[in-house]
Amino acid sequence: MSMIKLPAQVTLVEVGPRDGLQNEKTPISTAIKVELCKQLIEAGIRRLEAAAFVSPKWVPQMADGADVLAGLQAMNELQGRTVSYSALVPNLKGIEAAIEAGVQEAVVFTAASEAFTQKNINCTIAESIERFKPVAELARAHNIHLRGSISCALGCPYQGEVPVQSAAEVALRLRDIGVQEFDVADTIGVGTALRVSQVFEAVGYSVGLQHVAGHFHDTYGQALANILAALQLGVSTFHSSIAGLGGCPYAKGATGNVATEDVVYLLQGMGIETGLNLNKLVQTGAWISGSIGKPYISRAGRAVWNKLNQETQA
């Protein structure tokens, strides 16, 4: 495959504060969530998925979304930073809360798999998109950038294999209601490079690759290879989670999102600009892992962390 199409610059959407933390069973304080976001911004993150306005009954960890965003808005005003905050919204009530909290981006979510959509949001794909129509209208009225997350684009825990064209068909439906950016997600991390190329090529043909982002979980250790496959097509926006935090409450066995530190190390080694400070990201990854009582699992992160500690002790 030709390397000619590699982008010179890549945007990383940091999803750790939302996707990374939503599955944690032990409550995490609002203060820790705000501090995590603050450190990520100081490391250079400019697109940050910070909250989810979903039912606290189903995702209790995200119940303080408005408070987290209030803390971030106050910090933005004090420091003059320009950061686009996003939140997951399942319905009209969710987008109303997100707008009130001051988000610049909202994320609706469906799937390329009918089985997963039924398990996740208890409806068909078509029904889910119909539900998003008033959400899209309100987002448009308030000049909110609307993203559409397409889960299980490369495989489903209930259905198994997902046809290559499925994600492309869903992207077209989402575009028709006003979605502006399409997050193609390997929710359970089963994708491999060739399949990634096929799926992203199909989605790109439908809605334009410049509007497509890659969202990869690392369950089978394939996330970086899959990012490279998407890069080679020209995809230049990817999601990642600090310290590789994350999982999916409706996809048992799925591990975290690809670690931000690992992606930045890869991109820097390829001469691709990210605007991110790897050392600061590593310090943040080690801090949040310790703060929530988890091992620090980013491979590049651990290597850089050890190196930084050796240099400090020298």
WONORMO-V921065 format. One record per backbone hydrogen bond with DSSP energy under -0.5 kcal/mol. CO is the residue of the C=O (numbers start at 1). NH is the residue of the N-H. E is the energy in kcal/mol with one decimal. If there is no record, write none. Layout:
# WONORMO-V921065
{{CO	NH	E} {CO	NH	E}}
This chain:
# WONORMO-V921065
{{3	6	-1.6} {8	273	-2.5} {10	12	-0.5} {11	13	-0.5} {11	238	-2.3} {12	14	-0.7} {13	15	-0.6} {13	240	-2.0} {14	49	-3.1} {15	18	-1.0} {15	19	-1.3} {15	20	-1.7} {16	21	-1.0} {18	22	-2.2} {19	247	-0.6} {20	246	-0.6} {21	24	-1.9} {29	33	-1.9} {30	34	-2.7} {31	35	-2.4} {32	36	-2.5} {33	37	-2.2} {34	38	-2.6} {35	39	-2.5} {36	40	-2.2} {37	41	-2.4} {38	42	-2.2} {39	43	-1.3} {40	45	-2.2} {41	44	-1.6} {43	277	-2.7} {46	84	-2.8} {47	14	-2.4} {48	50	-1.0} {48	86	-2.5} {49	18	-0.7} {51	88	-1.9} {52	54	-1.4} {53	90	-0.7} {55	58	-1.1} {55	59	-2.4} {59	62	-1.7} {60	63	-1.7} {62	65	-1.3} {64	68	-2.4} {65	69	-2.5} {66	70	-2.0} {67	71	-2.0} {68	72	-1.9} {69	73	-2.7} {70	74	-2.0} {71	75	-1.6} {72	76	-2.6} {73	77	-2.3} {74	78	-1.9} {75	79	-2.5} {76	80	-2.0} {76	81	-0.8} {81	83	-0.7} {83	85	-0.8} {84	48	-2.5} {85	104	-2.3} {85	105	-2.0} {86	50	-1.9} {86	51	-1.1} {87	107	-2.3} {88	53	-2.8} {91	95	-2.1} {92	96	-2.3} {93	97	-2.0} {94	98	-2.3} {95	99	-2.6} {96	100	-2.1} {97	101	-1.7} {98	102	-0.6} {98	103	-2.0} {99	102	-1.1} {104	145	-2.2} {105	87	-1.2} {106	147	-3.0} {107	89	-3.1} {108	149	-3.2} {110	151	-2.4} {113	117	-2.0} {114	118	-2.1} {115	119	-1.8} {116	120	-3.0} {117	121	-2.6} {117	123	-0.7} {118	122	-1.0} {124	128	-2.4} {125	129	-2.1} {126	130	-2.0} {127	131	-2.0} {128	132	-1.0} {129	133	-0.6} {130	133	-1.0} {132	136	-2.9} {133	137	-2.2} {134	138	-2.1} {135	139	-2.5} {136	140	-2.5} {137	141	-2.1} {138	142	-1.5} {139	144	-3.2} {140	143	-1.3} {143	145	-0.5} {145	106	-2.6} {145	147	-0.6} {146	180	-2.7} {146	181	-1.3} {147	108	-2.5} {147	149	-0.5} {148	150	-0.5} {148	183	-2.7} {149	110	-2.6} {149	151	-0.8} {150	153	-0.6} {150	185	-2.3} {151	112	-2.7} {152	155	-0.5} {156	160	-1.5} {159	161	-0.5} {160	156	-2.6} {163	166	-1.4} {163	167	-0.5} {164	168	-0.5} {165	169	-2.4} {166	170	-2.1} {167	171	-2.6} {168	172	-2.0} {169	173	-1.7} {170	174	-2.5} {171	175	-2.7} {172	176	-2.0} {173	177	-0.8} {174	177	-0.8} {174	178	-0.6} {174	179	-2.3} {175	178	-1.3} {181	148	-2.8} {181	183	-0.6} {182	184	-0.9} {182	213	-2.7} {183	150	-3.3} {183	185	-0.8} {184	215	-2.4} {185	153	-2.6} {185	154	-0.5} {185	187	-1.1} {186	189	-1.2} {186	217	-1.2} {189	220	-1.0} {192	196	-2.4} {193	197	-2.4} {194	198	-2.1} {195	199	-2.7} {196	200	-2.9} {197	201	-2.0} {198	202	-1.9} {199	203	-2.5} {200	204	-2.8} {201	205	-2.1} {202	206	-1.4} {203	207	-2.6} {204	208	-2.3} {208	211	-2.2} {209	212	-1.9} {211	182	-3.1} {213	184	-2.7} {214	239	-2.9} {215	186	-3.0} {216	258	-2.5} {218	221	-1.7} {222	226	-2.6} {223	227	-2.3} {224	228	-2.3} {225	229	-2.0} {226	230	-2.1} {227	231	-2.9} {228	232	-2.2} {229	233	-0.5} {230	233	-1.0} {230	234	-0.8} {230	235	-2.0} {231	234	-1.2} {236	11	-2.7} {237	214	-2.2} {238	13	-2.9} {239	216	-0.6} {240	15	-3.0} {240	16	-0.5} {241	244	-2.4} {241	260	-1.3} {242	245	-1.6} {243	297	-0.7} {245	257	-1.4} {248	251	-1.9} {251	254	-2.0} {256	218	-2.2} {258	241	-2.5} {259	263	-2.1} {260	264	-2.6} {261	265	-2.2} {262	266	-2.1} {263	267	-2.7} {264	268	-2.8} {265	269	-2.0} {266	270	-0.9} {267	270	-0.6} {267	272	-2.7} {268	271	-1.4} {271	273	-0.5} {273	10	-2.7} {276	278	-0.8} {277	281	-2.1} {278	282	-2.5} {279	283	-2.2} {280	284	-2.1} {281	285	-2.9} {282	286	-2.6} {283	287	-2.0} {284	288	-2.9} {285	289	-1.8} {286	290	-2.0} {287	291	-2.4} {288	292	-1.6} {289	294	-3.2} {290	293	-0.9} {295	297	-0.9} {298	302	-2.7} {299	303	-2.1} {300	304	-2.7} {301	305	-2.8} {302	306	-2.6} {303	307	-1.9} {304	308	-2.8} {305	309	-2.2} {306	310	-2.2} {307	311	-2.3} {308	312	-1.9} {309	313	-2.0} {310	314	-1.3}}
